[in-house]
C-alpha cells in the first residue's frame, strides 16, 4: 500500500508539473489528486517538494524513454515520422496550457539554485536518455552515429521548443511547421 501511495503521489506530481510547473505545484494539490493522506507527504518525501519533483521528473523521463524505445526503426524517416506522430498529442496538450514535466523542473521554482541542482541533473539525464534512445534508433535505421546524434538532438529540441511555442500561441501550428521542416531533413517518401 505504501508503494502504491508513493506512486500515486508521483503520478499526480507529473500531471501537476505538466499543467502548472514547479513553482505552482503544491502538496495540497498532490494530495487531492492522489487521494493520499496528509501524513504521507514527509513519510514518502522527507526532502519535501524538491524530492517529489525530482522523483516525478525522473519517472516521467524514464516513461518517455520507454516510449521512444518502441518506435519503429526501419528507416530514419520511419523513426522521425513515428516520433512526430507520438508527440503531437502531447504538444497539442501544450497548446491548451500543458507542458513537459521534465522541462518544468529546469525553470526556477523559487528555490535557491543549490537546491535545484538535483532537479537540473535529473532533467539533463532524462534529455540525454531521450537523445540516446533516438540516436540508437536512427543508427539502427542506417544513419552514421554522428548524424544520428545530431538528428536525435534536433528531434528533442523540436519537442521541447514546441511545448513553449504552442503554449504561447494556443495552437499546435508551430509544432506542425517544425515537424514539416524536421521531416524535410530525412529522405524518403512523404
mmCIF file of the C-alpha atoms, coordinates in Angstrom:
data_MODEL
# 
_entry.id   MODEL 
# 
loop_
_atom_site.group_PDB 
_atom_site.id 
_atom_site.type_symbol 
_atom_site.label_atom_id 
_atom_site.label_alt_id 
_atom_site.label_comp_id 
_atom_site.label_asym_id 
_atom_site.label_entity_id 
_atom_site.label_seq_id 
_atom_site.pdbx_PDB_ins_code 
_atom_site.Cartn_x 
_atom_site.Cartn_y 
_atom_site.Cartn_z 
_atom_site.occupancy 
_atom_site.B_iso_or_equiv 
_atom_site.pdbx_formal_charge 
_atom_site.auth_seq_id 
_atom_site.auth_comp_id 
_atom_site.auth_asym_id 
_atom_site.auth_atom_id 
_atom_site.pdbx_PDB_model_num 
ATOM 1   C CA . UNK A 1 1   ? 0.000  0.000  0.000   1.00 0.00 ? 1   UNK A CA 1 
ATOM 2   C CA . UNK A 1 2   ? 2.815  2.437  0.881   1.00 0.00 ? 2   UNK A CA 1 
ATOM 3   C CA . UNK A 1 3   ? 4.481  1.999  -2.511  1.00 0.00 ? 3   UNK A CA 1 
ATOM 4   C CA . UNK A 1 4   ? 1.106  2.481  -4.158  1.00 0.00 ? 4   UNK A CA 1 
ATOM 5   C CA . UNK A 1 5   ? 0.553  5.753  -2.264  1.00 0.00 ? 5   UNK A CA 1 
ATOM 6   C CA . UNK A 1 6   ? 4.034  6.958  -3.195  1.00 0.00 ? 6   UNK A CA 1 
ATOM 7   C CA . UNK A 1 7   ? 3.463  6.002  -6.828  1.00 0.00 ? 7   UNK A CA 1 
ATOM 8   C CA . UNK A 1 8   ? 0.107  7.794  -6.915  1.00 0.00 ? 8   UNK A CA 1 
ATOM 9   C CA . UNK A 1 9   ? 1.711  10.905 -5.452  1.00 0.00 ? 9   UNK A CA 1 
ATOM 10  C CA . UNK A 1 10  ? 4.455  10.834 -8.095  1.00 0.00 ? 10  UNK A CA 1 
ATOM 11  C CA . UNK A 1 11  ? 1.867  10.381 -10.858 1.00 0.00 ? 11  UNK A CA 1 
ATOM 12  C CA . UNK A 1 12  ? -0.125 13.317 -9.503  1.00 0.00 ? 12  UNK A CA 1 
ATOM 13  C CA . UNK A 1 13  ? 3.037  15.433 -9.355  1.00 0.00 ? 13  UNK A CA 1 
ATOM 14  C CA . UNK A 1 14  ? 3.823  14.622 -13.002 1.00 0.00 ? 14  UNK A CA 1 
ATOM 15  C CA . UNK A 1 15  ? 0.408  15.885 -14.069 1.00 0.00 ? 15  UNK A CA 1 
ATOM 16  C CA . UNK A 1 16  ? 0.719  18.998 -11.928 1.00 0.00 ? 16  UNK A CA 1 
ATOM 17  C CA . UNK A 1 17  ? 4.199  19.761 -13.277 1.00 0.00 ? 17  UNK A CA 1 
ATOM 18  C CA . UNK A 1 18  ? 2.844  19.404 -16.807 1.00 0.00 ? 18  UNK A CA 1 
ATOM 19  C CA . UNK A 1 19  ? -0.106 21.705 -16.159 1.00 0.00 ? 19  UNK A CA 1 
ATOM 20  C CA . UNK A 1 20  ? 1.261  24.236 -13.688 1.00 0.00 ? 20  UNK A CA 1 
ATOM 21  C CA . UNK A 1 21  ? 5.051  23.993 -13.496 1.00 0.00 ? 21  UNK A CA 1 
ATOM 22  C CA . UNK A 1 22  ? 7.245  23.579 -10.456 1.00 0.00 ? 22  UNK A CA 1 
ATOM 23  C CA . UNK A 1 23  ? 6.526  26.855 -8.677  1.00 0.00 ? 23  UNK A CA 1 
ATOM 24  C CA . UNK A 1 24  ? 2.755  26.290 -8.667  1.00 0.00 ? 24  UNK A CA 1 
ATOM 25  C CA . UNK A 1 25  ? 2.873  22.581 -7.789  1.00 0.00 ? 25  UNK A CA 1 
ATOM 26  C CA . UNK A 1 26  ? 1.639  22.231 -4.213  1.00 0.00 ? 26  UNK A CA 1 
ATOM 27  C CA . UNK A 1 27  ? 1.421  19.321 -1.834  1.00 0.00 ? 27  UNK A CA 1 
ATOM 28  C CA . UNK A 1 28  ? -2.234 20.195 -1.276  1.00 0.00 ? 28  UNK A CA 1 
ATOM 29  C CA . UNK A 1 29  ? -2.918 19.558 -4.971  1.00 0.00 ? 29  UNK A CA 1 
ATOM 30  C CA . UNK A 1 30  ? -0.773 16.405 -4.983  1.00 0.00 ? 30  UNK A CA 1 
ATOM 31  C CA . UNK A 1 31  ? -2.741 15.045 -2.027  1.00 0.00 ? 31  UNK A CA 1 
ATOM 32  C CA . UNK A 1 32  ? -6.073 15.944 -3.619  1.00 0.00 ? 32  UNK A CA 1 
ATOM 33  C CA . UNK A 1 33  ? -5.191 14.304 -6.938  1.00 0.00 ? 33  UNK A CA 1 
ATOM 34  C CA . UNK A 1 34  ? -3.534 11.221 -5.456  1.00 0.00 ? 34  UNK A CA 1 
ATOM 35  C CA . UNK A 1 35  ? -6.006 10.589 -2.646  1.00 0.00 ? 35  UNK A CA 1 
ATOM 36  C CA . UNK A 1 36  ? -3.097 10.319 -0.200  1.00 0.00 ? 36  UNK A CA 1 
ATOM 37  C CA . UNK A 1 37  ? -3.368 11.328 3.441   1.00 0.00 ? 37  UNK A CA 1 
ATOM 38  C CA . UNK A 1 38  ? -1.554 14.454 4.623   1.00 0.00 ? 38  UNK A CA 1 
ATOM 39  C CA . UNK A 1 39  ? 0.816  12.322 6.711   1.00 0.00 ? 39  UNK A CA 1 
ATOM 40  C CA . UNK A 1 40  ? 2.084  10.669 3.531   1.00 0.00 ? 40  UNK A CA 1 
ATOM 41  C CA . UNK A 1 41  ? 3.930  13.789 2.405   1.00 0.00 ? 41  UNK A CA 1 
ATOM 42  C CA . UNK A 1 42  ? 7.026  13.636 4.568   1.00 0.00 ? 42  UNK A CA 1 
ATOM 43  C CA . UNK A 1 43  ? 6.779  9.894  5.086   1.00 0.00 ? 43  UNK A CA 1 
ATOM 44  C CA . UNK A 1 44  ? 7.353  9.285  1.375   1.00 0.00 ? 44  UNK A CA 1 
ATOM 45  C CA . UNK A 1 45  ? 9.197  12.520 0.530   1.00 0.00 ? 45  UNK A CA 1 
ATOM 46  C CA . UNK A 1 46  ? 11.223 13.660 3.553   1.00 0.00 ? 46  UNK A CA 1 
ATOM 47  C CA . UNK A 1 47  ? 13.038 16.089 1.247   1.00 0.00 ? 47  UNK A CA 1 
ATOM 48  C CA . UNK A 1 48  ? 9.747  17.879 0.592   1.00 0.00 ? 48  UNK A CA 1 
ATOM 49  C CA . UNK A 1 49  ? 8.640  19.394 -2.686  1.00 0.00 ? 49  UNK A CA 1 
ATOM 50  C CA . UNK A 1 50  ? 12.107 19.214 -4.262  1.00 0.00 ? 50  UNK A CA 1 
ATOM 51  C CA . UNK A 1 51  ? 12.298 15.465 -3.660  1.00 0.00 ? 51  UNK A CA 1 
ATOM 52  C CA . UNK A 1 52  ? 8.807  14.884 -5.029  1.00 0.00 ? 52  UNK A CA 1 
ATOM 53  C CA . UNK A 1 53  ? 9.572  16.981 -8.124  1.00 0.00 ? 53  UNK A CA 1 
ATOM 54  C CA . UNK A 1 54  ? 12.844 15.067 -8.599  1.00 0.00 ? 54  UNK A CA 1 
ATOM 55  C CA . UNK A 1 55  ? 11.053 11.710 -8.473  1.00 0.00 ? 55  UNK A CA 1 
ATOM 56  C CA . UNK A 1 56  ? 8.281  12.922 -10.787 1.00 0.00 ? 56  UNK A CA 1 
ATOM 57  C CA . UNK A 1 57  ? 10.760 14.202 -13.380 1.00 0.00 ? 57  UNK A CA 1 
ATOM 58  C CA . UNK A 1 58  ? 12.823 11.022 -13.099 1.00 0.00 ? 58  UNK A CA 1 
ATOM 59  C CA . UNK A 1 59  ? 9.807  8.771  -13.641 1.00 0.00 ? 59  UNK A CA 1 
ATOM 60  C CA . UNK A 1 60  ? 8.422  10.891 -16.482 1.00 0.00 ? 60  UNK A CA 1 
ATOM 61  C CA . UNK A 1 61  ? 11.846 10.870 -18.147 1.00 0.00 ? 61  UNK A CA 1 
ATOM 62  C CA . UNK A 1 62  ? 12.017 7.078  -17.894 1.00 0.00 ? 62  UNK A CA 1 
ATOM 63  C CA . UNK A 1 63  ? 8.471  6.677  -19.195 1.00 0.00 ? 63  UNK A CA 1 
ATOM 64  C CA . UNK A 1 64  ? 9.172  8.840  -22.246 1.00 0.00 ? 64  UNK A CA 1 
ATOM 65  C CA . UNK A 1 65  ? 12.409 6.971  -22.911 1.00 0.00 ? 65  UNK A CA 1 
ATOM 66  C CA . UNK A 1 66  ? 10.454 3.704  -22.804 1.00 0.00 ? 66  UNK A CA 1 
ATOM 67  C CA . UNK A 1 67  ? 8.008  5.031  -25.402 1.00 0.00 ? 67  UNK A CA 1 
ATOM 68  C CA . UNK A 1 68  ? 10.885 6.160  -27.609 1.00 0.00 ? 68  UNK A CA 1 
ATOM 69  C CA . UNK A 1 69  ? 12.346 2.673  -27.375 1.00 0.00 ? 69  UNK A CA 1 
ATOM 70  C CA . UNK A 1 70  ? 9.184  1.320  -29.006 1.00 0.00 ? 70  UNK A CA 1 
ATOM 71  C CA . UNK A 1 71  ? 9.465  3.467  -32.149 1.00 0.00 ? 71  UNK A CA 1 
ATOM 72  C CA . UNK A 1 72  ? 9.959  1.593  -35.429 1.00 0.00 ? 72  UNK A CA 1 
ATOM 73  C CA . UNK A 1 73  ? 13.438 1.879  -36.889 1.00 0.00 ? 73  UNK A CA 1 
ATOM 74  C CA . UNK A 1 74  ? 13.348 0.549  -40.450 1.00 0.00 ? 74  UNK A CA 1 
ATOM 75  C CA . UNK A 1 75  ? 14.466 3.867  -41.925 1.00 0.00 ? 75  UNK A CA 1 
ATOM 76  C CA . UNK A 1 76  ? 15.407 7.237  -40.432 1.00 0.00 ? 76  UNK A CA 1 
ATOM 77  C CA . UNK A 1 77  ? 12.189 8.670  -41.875 1.00 0.00 ? 77  UNK A CA 1 
ATOM 78  C CA . UNK A 1 78  ? 10.174 5.956  -40.084 1.00 0.00 ? 78  UNK A CA 1 
ATOM 79  C CA . UNK A 1 79  ? 11.801 6.982  -36.804 1.00 0.00 ? 79  UNK A CA 1 
ATOM 80  C CA . UNK A 1 80  ? 11.097 10.682 -37.347 1.00 0.00 ? 80  UNK A CA 1 
ATOM 81  C CA . UNK A 1 81  ? 7.511  10.115 -38.540 1.00 0.00 ? 81  UNK A CA 1 
ATOM 82  C CA . UNK A 1 82  ? 6.707  7.830  -35.610 1.00 0.00 ? 82  UNK A CA 1 
ATOM 83  C CA . UNK A 1 83  ? 8.300  10.262 -33.159 1.00 0.00 ? 83  UNK A CA 1 
ATOM 84  C CA . UNK A 1 84  ? 6.314  13.188 -34.518 1.00 0.00 ? 84  UNK A CA 1 
ATOM 85  C CA . UNK A 1 85  ? 3.098  11.177 -34.529 1.00 0.00 ? 85  UNK A CA 1 
ATOM 86  C CA . UNK A 1 86  ? 3.614  10.069 -30.935 1.00 0.00 ? 86  UNK A CA 1 
ATOM 87  C CA . UNK A 1 87  ? 4.495  13.505 -29.555 1.00 0.00 ? 87  UNK A CA 1 
ATOM 88  C CA . UNK A 1 88  ? 1.845  15.506 -31.440 1.00 0.00 ? 88  UNK A CA 1 
ATOM 89  C CA . UNK A 1 89  ? -0.917 14.745 -28.862 1.00 0.00 ? 89  UNK A CA 1 
ATOM 90  C CA . UNK A 1 90  ? 1.461  15.819 -26.082 1.00 0.00 ? 90  UNK A CA 1 
ATOM 91  C CA . UNK A 1 91  ? 2.228  19.066 -27.901 1.00 0.00 ? 91  UNK A CA 1 
ATOM 92  C CA . UNK A 1 92  ? -1.484 19.542 -28.558 1.00 0.00 ? 92  UNK A CA 1 
ATOM 93  C CA . UNK A 1 93  ? -1.976 19.410 -24.790 1.00 0.00 ? 93  UNK A CA 1 
ATOM 94  C CA . UNK A 1 94  ? 0.688  22.126 -24.508 1.00 0.00 ? 94  UNK A CA 1 
ATOM 95  C CA . UNK A 1 95  ? -1.352 24.338 -26.813 1.00 0.00 ? 95  UNK A CA 1 
ATOM 96  C CA . UNK A 1 96  ? -4.106 24.045 -24.224 1.00 0.00 ? 96  UNK A CA 1 
ATOM 97  C CA . UNK A 1 97  ? -1.828 25.013 -21.351 1.00 0.00 ? 97  UNK A CA 1 
ATOM 98  C CA . UNK A 1 98  ? 0.130  21.846 -20.630 1.00 0.00 ? 98  UNK A CA 1 
ATOM 99  C CA . UNK A 1 99  ? 3.841  21.256 -20.799 1.00 0.00 ? 99  UNK A CA 1 
ATOM 100 C CA . UNK A 1 100 ? 6.656  18.833 -20.123 1.00 0.00 ? 100 UNK A CA 1 
ATOM 101 C CA . UNK A 1 101 ? 7.172  17.653 -16.547 1.00 0.00 ? 101 UNK A CA 1 
ATOM 102 C CA . UNK A 1 102 ? 10.896 17.193 -17.124 1.00 0.00 ? 102 UNK A CA 1 
ATOM 103 C CA . UNK A 1 103 ? 11.332 20.667 -18.588 1.00 0.00 ? 103 UNK A CA 1 
ATOM 104 C CA . UNK A 1 104 ? 9.232  22.126 -15.760 1.00 0.00 ? 104 UNK A CA 1 
ATOM 105 C CA . UNK A 1 105 ? 11.895 21.284 -13.179 1.00 0.00 ? 105 UNK A CA 1 
ATOM 106 C CA . UNK A 1 106 ? 14.519 23.251 -15.112 1.00 0.00 ? 106 UNK A CA 1 
ATOM 107 C CA . UNK A 1 107 ? 12.634 26.511 -14.617 1.00 0.00 ? 107 UNK A CA 1 
ATOM 108 C CA . UNK A 1 108 ? 13.146 28.441 -11.382 1.00 0.00 ? 108 UNK A CA 1 
ATOM 109 C CA . UNK A 1 109 ? 10.762 27.051 -8.826  1.00 0.00 ? 109 UNK A CA 1 
ATOM 110 C CA . UNK A 1 110 ? 11.531 29.724 -6.267  1.00 0.00 ? 110 UNK A CA 1 
ATOM 111 C CA . UNK A 1 111 ? 14.230 27.645 -4.564  1.00 0.00 ? 111 UNK A CA 1 
ATOM 112 C CA . UNK A 1 112 ? 17.875 28.665 -4.346  1.00 0.00 ? 112 UNK A CA 1 
ATOM 113 C CA . UNK A 1 113 ? 19.938 27.360 -7.286  1.00 0.00 ? 113 UNK A CA 1 
ATOM 114 C CA . UNK A 1 114 ? 21.840 24.989 -4.967  1.00 0.00 ? 114 UNK A CA 1 
ATOM 115 C CA . UNK A 1 115 ? 18.533 23.329 -4.079  1.00 0.00 ? 115 UNK A CA 1 
ATOM 116 C CA . UNK A 1 116 ? 17.683 22.936 -7.757  1.00 0.00 ? 116 UNK A CA 1 
ATOM 117 C CA . UNK A 1 117 ? 20.945 21.315 -8.838  1.00 0.00 ? 117 UNK A CA 1 
ATOM 118 C CA . UNK A 1 118 ? 19.450 17.843 -8.361  1.00 0.00 ? 118 UNK A CA 1 
ATOM 119 C CA . UNK A 1 119 ? 16.441 18.832 -10.455 1.00 0.00 ? 119 UNK A CA 1 
ATOM 120 C CA . UNK A 1 120 ? 18.670 20.125 -13.237 1.00 0.00 ? 120 UNK A CA 1 
ATOM 121 C CA . UNK A 1 121 ? 20.683 16.910 -13.101 1.00 0.00 ? 121 UNK A CA 1 
ATOM 122 C CA . UNK A 1 122 ? 17.615 14.663 -13.365 1.00 0.00 ? 122 UNK A CA 1 
ATOM 123 C CA . UNK A 1 123 ? 16.316 16.737 -16.299 1.00 0.00 ? 123 UNK A CA 1 
ATOM 124 C CA . UNK A 1 124 ? 19.674 16.608 -18.073 1.00 0.00 ? 124 UNK A CA 1 
ATOM 125 C CA . UNK A 1 125 ? 19.789 12.836 -17.573 1.00 0.00 ? 125 UNK A CA 1 
ATOM 126 C CA . UNK A 1 126 ? 16.281 12.454 -18.980 1.00 0.00 ? 126 UNK A CA 1 
ATOM 127 C CA . UNK A 1 127 ? 17.004 14.557 -22.062 1.00 0.00 ? 127 UNK A CA 1 
ATOM 128 C CA . UNK A 1 128 ? 20.318 12.757 -22.605 1.00 0.00 ? 128 UNK A CA 1 
ATOM 129 C CA . UNK A 1 129 ? 18.496 9.429  -22.329 1.00 0.00 ? 129 UNK A CA 1 
ATOM 130 C CA . UNK A 1 130 ? 15.901 10.520 -24.893 1.00 0.00 ? 130 UNK A CA 1 
ATOM 131 C CA . UNK A 1 131 ? 18.592 11.664 -27.312 1.00 0.00 ? 131 UNK A CA 1 
ATOM 132 C CA . UNK A 1 132 ? 20.480 8.406  -26.714 1.00 0.00 ? 132 UNK A CA 1 
ATOM 133 C CA . UNK A 1 133 ? 17.389 6.292  -27.386 1.00 0.00 ? 133 UNK A CA 1 
ATOM 134 C CA . UNK A 1 134 ? 16.624 8.182  -30.597 1.00 0.00 ? 134 UNK A CA 1 
ATOM 135 C CA . UNK A 1 135 ? 20.279 8.049  -31.660 1.00 0.00 ? 135 UNK A CA 1 
ATOM 136 C CA . UNK A 1 136 ? 20.208 4.277  -31.286 1.00 0.00 ? 136 UNK A CA 1 
ATOM 137 C CA . UNK A 1 137 ? 17.032 4.023  -33.345 1.00 0.00 ? 137 UNK A CA 1 
ATOM 138 C CA . UNK A 1 138 ? 18.420 6.248  -36.101 1.00 0.00 ? 138 UNK A CA 1 
ATOM 139 C CA . UNK A 1 139 ? 21.759 4.416  -36.149 1.00 0.00 ? 139 UNK A CA 1 
ATOM 140 C CA . UNK A 1 140 ? 19.942 1.081  -36.420 1.00 0.00 ? 140 UNK A CA 1 
ATOM 141 C CA . UNK A 1 141 ? 17.960 2.604  -39.297 1.00 0.00 ? 141 UNK A CA 1 
ATOM 142 C CA . UNK A 1 142 ? 21.180 3.272  -41.203 1.00 0.00 ? 142 UNK A CA 1 
ATOM 143 C CA . UNK A 1 143 ? 22.498 6.690  -40.160 1.00 0.00 ? 143 UNK A CA 1 
ATOM 144 C CA . UNK A 1 144 ? 26.054 7.245  -39.008 1.00 0.00 ? 144 UNK A CA 1 
ATOM 145 C CA . UNK A 1 145 ? 26.324 7.662  -35.219 1.00 0.00 ? 145 UNK A CA 1 
ATOM 146 C CA . UNK A 1 146 ? 27.270 11.325 -35.595 1.00 0.00 ? 146 UNK A CA 1 
ATOM 147 C CA . UNK A 1 147 ? 24.399 12.152 -37.950 1.00 0.00 ? 147 UNK A CA 1 
ATOM 148 C CA . UNK A 1 148 ? 22.016 10.142 -35.790 1.00 0.00 ? 148 UNK A CA 1 
ATOM 149 C CA . UNK A 1 149 ? 23.058 12.045 -32.661 1.00 0.00 ? 149 UNK A CA 1 
ATOM 150 C CA . UNK A 1 150 ? 22.592 15.381 -34.432 1.00 0.00 ? 150 UNK A CA 1 
ATOM 151 C CA . UNK A 1 151 ? 19.125 14.454 -35.703 1.00 0.00 ? 151 UNK A CA 1 
ATOM 152 C CA . UNK A 1 152 ? 18.098 12.956 -32.350 1.00 0.00 ? 152 UNK A CA 1 
ATOM 153 C CA . UNK A 1 153 ? 19.098 16.174 -30.603 1.00 0.00 ? 153 UNK A CA 1 
ATOM 154 C CA . UNK A 1 154 ? 17.121 18.191 -33.145 1.00 0.00 ? 154 UNK A CA 1 
ATOM 155 C CA . UNK A 1 155 ? 14.096 15.978 -32.522 1.00 0.00 ? 155 UNK A CA 1 
ATOM 156 C CA . UNK A 1 156 ? 14.184 16.527 -28.750 1.00 0.00 ? 156 UNK A CA 1 
ATOM 157 C CA . UNK A 1 157 ? 14.824 20.254 -29.161 1.00 0.00 ? 157 UNK A CA 1 
ATOM 158 C CA . UNK A 1 158 ? 11.860 20.407 -31.559 1.00 0.00 ? 158 UNK A CA 1 
ATOM 159 C CA . UNK A 1 159 ? 9.638  18.699 -28.996 1.00 0.00 ? 159 UNK A CA 1 
ATOM 160 C CA . UNK A 1 160 ? 10.699 20.869 -26.081 1.00 0.00 ? 160 UNK A CA 1 
ATOM 161 C CA . UNK A 1 161 ? 10.588 24.086 -28.096 1.00 0.00 ? 161 UNK A CA 1 
ATOM 162 C CA . UNK A 1 162 ? 7.158  23.143 -29.399 1.00 0.00 ? 162 UNK A CA 1 
ATOM 163 C CA . UNK A 1 163 ? 5.846  22.912 -25.839 1.00 0.00 ? 163 UNK A CA 1 
ATOM 164 C CA . UNK A 1 164 ? 6.702  26.556 -25.285 1.00 0.00 ? 164 UNK A CA 1 
ATOM 165 C CA . UNK A 1 165 ? 5.728  27.966 -28.680 1.00 0.00 ? 165 UNK A CA 1 
ATOM 166 C CA . UNK A 1 166 ? 2.453  26.052 -28.861 1.00 0.00 ? 166 UNK A CA 1 
ATOM 167 C CA . UNK A 1 167 ? 1.507  27.042 -25.322 1.00 0.00 ? 167 UNK A CA 1 
ATOM 168 C CA . UNK A 1 168 ? 2.214  30.690 -26.099 1.00 0.00 ? 168 UNK A CA 1 
ATOM 169 C CA . UNK A 1 169 ? 0.293  30.518 -29.396 1.00 0.00 ? 169 UNK A CA 1 
ATOM 170 C CA . UNK A 1 170 ? -2.559 28.428 -28.012 1.00 0.00 ? 170 UNK A CA 1 
ATOM 171 C CA . UNK A 1 171 ? -2.163 26.392 -31.179 1.00 0.00 ? 171 UNK A CA 1 
ATOM 172 C CA . UNK A 1 172 ? -0.298 23.359 -32.470 1.00 0.00 ? 172 UNK A CA 1 
ATOM 173 C CA . UNK A 1 173 ? 0.670  25.300 -35.638 1.00 0.00 ? 173 UNK A CA 1 
ATOM 174 C CA . UNK A 1 174 ? 4.283  25.984 -34.540 1.00 0.00 ? 174 UNK A CA 1 
ATOM 175 C CA . UNK A 1 175 ? 4.814  22.263 -33.993 1.00 0.00 ? 175 UNK A CA 1 
ATOM 176 C CA . UNK A 1 176 ? 3.303  21.371 -37.348 1.00 0.00 ? 176 UNK A CA 1 
ATOM 177 C CA . UNK A 1 177 ? 5.677  23.786 -39.115 1.00 0.00 ? 177 UNK A CA 1 
ATOM 178 C CA . UNK A 1 178 ? 8.673  22.453 -37.215 1.00 0.00 ? 178 UNK A CA 1 
ATOM 179 C CA . UNK A 1 179 ? 7.565  18.852 -37.866 1.00 0.00 ? 179 UNK A CA 1 
ATOM 180 C CA . UNK A 1 180 ? 7.408  19.509 -41.608 1.00 0.00 ? 180 UNK A CA 1 
ATOM 181 C CA . UNK A 1 181 ? 10.893 21.019 -41.523 1.00 0.00 ? 181 UNK A CA 1 
ATOM 182 C CA . UNK A 1 182 ? 12.193 18.096 -39.474 1.00 0.00 ? 182 UNK A CA 1 
ATOM 183 C CA . UNK A 1 183 ? 10.739 15.615 -41.948 1.00 0.00 ? 183 UNK A CA 1 
ATOM 184 C CA . UNK A 1 184 ? 12.470 17.547 -44.708 1.00 0.00 ? 184 UNK A CA 1 
ATOM 185 C CA . UNK A 1 185 ? 15.821 16.577 -43.182 1.00 0.00 ? 185 UNK A CA 1 
ATOM 186 C CA . UNK A 1 186 ? 15.319 12.847 -43.802 1.00 0.00 ? 186 UNK A CA 1 
ATOM 187 C CA . UNK A 1 187 ? 14.971 11.126 -47.132 1.00 0.00 ? 187 UNK A CA 1 
ATOM 188 C CA . UNK A 1 188 ? 12.061 9.002  -48.111 1.00 0.00 ? 188 UNK A CA 1 
ATOM 189 C CA . UNK A 1 189 ? 8.552  9.247  -49.466 1.00 0.00 ? 189 UNK A CA 1 
ATOM 190 C CA . UNK A 1 190 ? 6.301  11.726 -47.921 1.00 0.00 ? 190 UNK A CA 1 
# 
